[in-house]
C-alpha cells in the first residue's frame, strides 16, 4: 500500500454520495491524489428539485449545483462513464479506454431510470423518463407545450411529476399497477391518503391498472396511451416513473456481487460473489445494497437523499479506517429518512415503513392535511410517517436511533 501523498483514492460517481465521500476523505486527513469520475458532463447538482422546482418555477429553469467544499483538490473526469473494474490490477477503465489505478475505491454510481421493457416496441416521441438534469429540462419544455399527460407509476417520483403537471395546468392521468399509490413503500392507509390528495387536485388516478402500449400519429409522436382496463387515454406527453435501477452493469465480470445493486457488509465494504469483503473498496448511495437492521438484516438499496449523504460519509471513513491500523471501522446504522411534497402537503418519514408487518394510525385528518402513522415489525417500531406533523417525527427518530445503536454495540464485531 502506498503511503501519504503517494496514495490514490478514486471515487466513481460524481453526484451526492460521491461528492460527500470525497469531502469526508479530505476532512479526515487524506492528503494523496483524489479523483472523481462522473458519467454526466455536468458538475454535481441536487436531484430532488428536478421533479419539483425545475418543472414548475416560472421563468428560466434553474438546476441547483451542489457546492464544492474548500480544499477538495480533486481531479475531475466528467462525461466519462466507468465501464470496467479490475480488482486484481486495481484499475477502473473509463469509456474513453483510460485506465485509472487506485489504492482505494468508492463506488457511488447511483441509479438509472427504469425504462420501457426492451421486449416491447419502443415508445414514440413524447415519452420521457426523469433521472438527470437533461431529462428534467426536456420534460419541462414538454409540459410548457403540452395539454394532456399520462404519468406511469404513482411512487414518489411519479406523484411529484403528476403534481407538477397539474400545477402547470395539464390534464393529468396517473396510472398505478397497485391498488393504492406507494402501497409497498408506506402501506395501504397512507397510500389511500395520498390517492385522495391526488384526486382532490384534479388528477385522474387509475389504480390497479397498467400500460399496454402507446399510440402515435403519422409523425411518430405520442397521441395516446392504451391501458389494461380497456380504455385509451389521449396524451401528447407521457412519463415513465417506474423506479430506479442501480447503475452496476459496469461491474460485470469483476467478481463483485452486484445483482440489484452492489452487495455490501455492515461497514459498506463491497462483497465478492463468495460473500467475502474486498479490501479497500466501499460503496455508497443508490447503488449500494446494505444490510438494514430494521428489516432483519436484509440488504436493501435506498434511493433517498439523506441515505446518499450519510452513506457517502460513512463509506469514506471506513475506507480510511481499513488502510490505517490506528482507526476502527464503524457499522453503518443511520436511521433512513425521506420526504416528498405533494399538492402542498409535506410527506415526511423516518425508518423503514416498507419493512413493517403492522401499522398504527395515530392521526388521520384529510381535510386538515394531517396524518401520523407508526410502523412496526414483530411488535417493534421500524418507522413513522407524517403529513403536516413533521415535528412529531423527532421522538420516532430518537427511538430508532437508540435501538440501532444498542443492537450495533451488542451484535457486530469491529471486523467481519
Rosetta blueprint (number, residue, H / E / L):
1 X L
2 X L
3 X L
4 X H
5 X H
6 X H
7 X L
8 X E
9 X E
10 X E
11 X E
12 X E
13 X L
14 X L
15 X L
16 X H
17 X H
18 X H
19 X H
20 X H
21 X H
22 X H
23 X H
24 X H
25 X H
26 X H
27 X H
28 X L
29 X L
30 X L
31 X L
32 X L
33 X E
34 X E
35 X E
36 X E
37 X E
38 X E
39 X L
40 X L
41 X L
42 X L
43 X L
44 X L
45 X E
46 X L
47 X L
48 X H
49 X H
50 X H
51 X H
52 X L
53 X H
54 X H
55 X H
56 X H
57 X L
58 X L
59 X L
60 X L
61 X L
62 X L
63 X L
64 X L
65 X E
66 X L
67 X L
68 X L
69 X L
70 X L
71 X L
72 X L
73 X L
74 X E
75 X E
76 X E
77 X E
78 X E
79 X L
80 X L
81 X L
82 X E
83 X E
84 X E
85 X E
86 X E
87 X L
88 X L
89 X L
90 X L
91 X E
92 X E
93 X E
94 X E
95 X L
96 X L
97 X L
98 X L
99 X E
100 X E
101 X E
102 X L
103 X L
104 X E
105 X E
106 X E
107 X E
108 X L
109 X L
110 X L
111 X E
112 X E
113 X E
114 X L
115 X L
116 X L
117 X L
118 X L
119 X L
120 X L
121 X L
122 X L
123 X L
124 X L
125 X E
126 X L
127 X E
128 X E
129 X E
130 X L
131 X L
132 X L
133 X H
134 X H
135 X H
136 X H
137 X H
138 X H
139 X H
140 X H
141 X H
142 X H
143 X H
144 X H
145 X H
146 X L
147 X L
148 X E
149 X E
150 X E
151 X E
152 X E
153 X L
154 X L
155 X L
156 X H
157 X H
158 X H
159 X H
160 X H
161 X H
162 X H
163 X H
164 X H
165 X H
166 X H
167 X H
168 X L
169 X L
170 X L
171 X E
172 X E
173 X E
174 X E
175 X E
176 X E
177 X L
178 X L
179 X L
180 X L
181 X L
182 X L
183 X H
184 X H
185 X H
186 X H
187 X H
188 X H
189 X H
190 X H
191 X H
192 X H
193 X H
194 X H
195 X H
196 X H
197 X H
198 X H
199 X H
200 X H
201 X L
202 X L
203 X L
204 X E
205 X E
206 X E
207 X E
208 X L
209 X L
210 X L
211 X E
212 X E
213 X E
214 X E
215 X E
216 X E
217 X L
218 X L
219 X L
220 X L
221 X E
222 X E
223 X E
224 X E
225 X E
226 X E
227 X E
228 X L
229 X L
230 X L
231 X L
232 X E
233 X E
234 X E
235 X L
236 X L
237 X E
238 X E
239 X E
240 X E
241 X L
242 X L
243 X L
244 X E
245 X E
246 X E
247 X L
248 X L
249 X H
250 X H
251 X H
252 X L
253 X L
254 X L
255 X L
256 X E
257 X L
258 X L
259 X L
260 X L
261 X L
262 X E
263 X E
264 X E
265 X L
266 X L
267 X L
268 X L
269 X E
270 X E
271 X E
272 X E
273 X L
274 X L
275 X L
276 X L
277 X E
278 X E
279 X E
280 X E
281 X E
282 X E
283 X E
284 X L
285 X H
286 X H
287 X H
288 X E
289 X E
290 X E
291 X E
292 X E
293 X H
294 X H
295 X H
296 X L
297 X L
298 X E
299 X E
300 X E
301 X L
302 X L
303 X L
304 X L
305 X H
306 X H
307 X H
308 X H
309 X H
310 X H
311 X H
312 X H
313 X H
314 X H
315 X H
316 X H
317 X H
318 X H
319 X H
320 X H
321 X H
322 X H
323 X L
324 X L
325 X L
326 X L
327 X L
328 X L
329 X L
330 X L
331 X L
332 X L
333 X L
334 X L
335 X L
336 X L
337 X E
338 X E
339 X E
340 X E
341 X E
342 X E
343 X L
344 X L
345 X E
346 X E
347 X E
348 X E
349 X E
350 X E
351 X E
352 X L
353 X H
354 X H
355 X H
356 X L
357 X L
358 X E
359 X E
360 X E
361 X E
362 X E
363 X E
364 X E
365 X E
366 X L
367 X L
368 X L
369 X L
370 X E
371 X E
372 X E
373 X E
374 X E
375 X E
376 X E
377 X E
378 X L
379 X L
380 X E
381 X E
382 X E
383 X E
384 X E
385 X E
386 X E
387 X E
388 X L
389 X L
390 X H
391 X H
392 X H
393 X H
394 X H
395 X H
396 X H
397 X H
398 X H
399 X H
400 X H
401 X H
402 X H
403 X H
404 X H
405 X H
406 X H
407 X H
408 X H
409 X H
410 X H
411 X H
412 X L
413 X L
414 X L
415 X L
416 X L
